Amino acid sequence: MARVPPRRLLVRTVWLALPVTIALFVLAIFGHLAPRAALLAWVLGLILSGGLAWLRERRLEATGRYLTALAEGRQPPPLPEFGWLGGDELATILHRLDRALSEERARRAETDRLLRTLLDALPDPLLVVGAGRTVASANPAAERLFGHDPVAKPLEASLRDPGVLAAVDQALQGHGQTQLNLQLPGPPSRAFGVEILPIQLRARTAALIGLRELTEQLMIERMRSDFVANASHELRTPLAALSGFIETLAGPARDDSEARAKFLNTMAAEAARMTRLVNDLLSLSRIEATEHQFPSDRVDLIACLETVVDTLQAYAESRNVVLEQRWPERLPAIAGDRDQLIQLLTNLIDNAIKYGGEGGRVEIACEHLAAAPHGAGPLSGRATVRVVVEDHGPGIAREHLPRVTERFFRIDPARSRQLGGTGLGLAIVKHILRRHRGHLAIASELGRGTTVTVYLPAR
């Protein structure tokens, strides 16, 4: 508390005591008050006036400091309460202003907390950049993206892209909104869409940077493009062969019965190949359309297995392959789509017969597990029904295992086409399992064979 100047305090005291002094002087002159009592009353009045003057000077000093802080943009100090003294309308008004400002500051603090909470909850990285390209604020998503807290550091420490830096400089100069794409080096490489716009931060222009990841979207677009290209190629090859044979039959081989029979057999094989491909494409499309609709029918998996084995028995015998079956008489019913489960089992057993090699054997086992092992993915530790299809063929190289469920992926394209494969069998299996909340595990060793394991949640 600053010291009140004595001269100003004296003047204020005399001014406040003047009415009392005049009144006592008049009463003493006319004999209404003894001189001694008047003197005592005057001294008491002087002391009281001095106290009032000192309190008023303190309030004026506090008011001056309050106004100075407001003018300098600082947090003003609290005003002392002297309302019982009365008078001084300016101090009263300032008290009201102080209360209003305190309420406004509380509202702003609450709004800031709410905005901070909302920004922290956003999944997209956000940065606020101030003068000198210094990061003023960043949400947790940005910290996770860059691997460190970028606040109070130059933007170049996190983003070195020249296009982004130039756009930030424009935003700091108050220019308009900018949108661009950004590629962050990996591994793995990640793509982002960046939006930069100028904002006002504490009465100064700043730049808000929002990043939205496009990696998955671009990957989906690339997969769609690859799918269309692969499907077109798979359809174009048999169509080209059919067109060539038709031209040959209509021309040079018109009267050659031996060539005609040979070409017709080949055309029938190519047409069958196209039919299988179209059927698999349509099947995959239907499965994807219902992938997020969990089936609710009760299905007996043993009955499905018996149906599939009976259907494929003739094909296995044609390749001299023995189907060894191993499952109990009864299993818990599972929630599923019977037709899709039959298709899943057909694809797995057909692949084992087809690629396991002639003269071999395919083991098919099914059992109920009270708690699935760790290799069951999200079903680990839960009650499941496990189906295992194992062949003893040439096996699959380790580097190919992560891709065998991709559409049109083939380890040996020529052999696959020769055996009638479309490259969609395991992709269909993967999507059927997604709908049934199941899990697929594939293990293989070159020269020892391949084991495909399917886990389905028990009802």
Buried (B, 14 or more C-beta within 10 A) or exposed (E): EEEBEEEEBEEBBBEBBEEBBEBBEEBBEEEEBEEEEBEEBBEEBBEBBBEBBBBBBBBBBBBEBBBEEBEEEEEBEEBBEBEEEEEBEEBEEBBEBBEEBEEEEEEEEEEEEEEEEEBEEEEBBBBBBBEEBBBBBBBBBBBEBBEEEBBEBEBEEBBEBEBBBEBBBBBBEEBEEBEBEBEBEEEEEBBBBBBBBBEEBEEEBBBBBBBEBBBEEEEEEEEEEEBEEBBEEBBEBBEEBBEEBEEBBEEEBEEEEEBBEEBEEBBEEBBEBBEBBBEBBEBBEBBBEBEEEEBEEEBBBBEBBEBBBEBBEEBBEEBEBEBEEEBEEEBEBBBBBBEBBBBBBBBBBBBBBBBBBEEBBBBBBBEBBEEBBEEBEEBBEBBBBBBBBBBBBBBBEEEEEEEBBBBBBBEEEEEBBEBEBBBBBBBBBBBBBBBBBBBBBBBBEEEEBBBBBBBBBBE
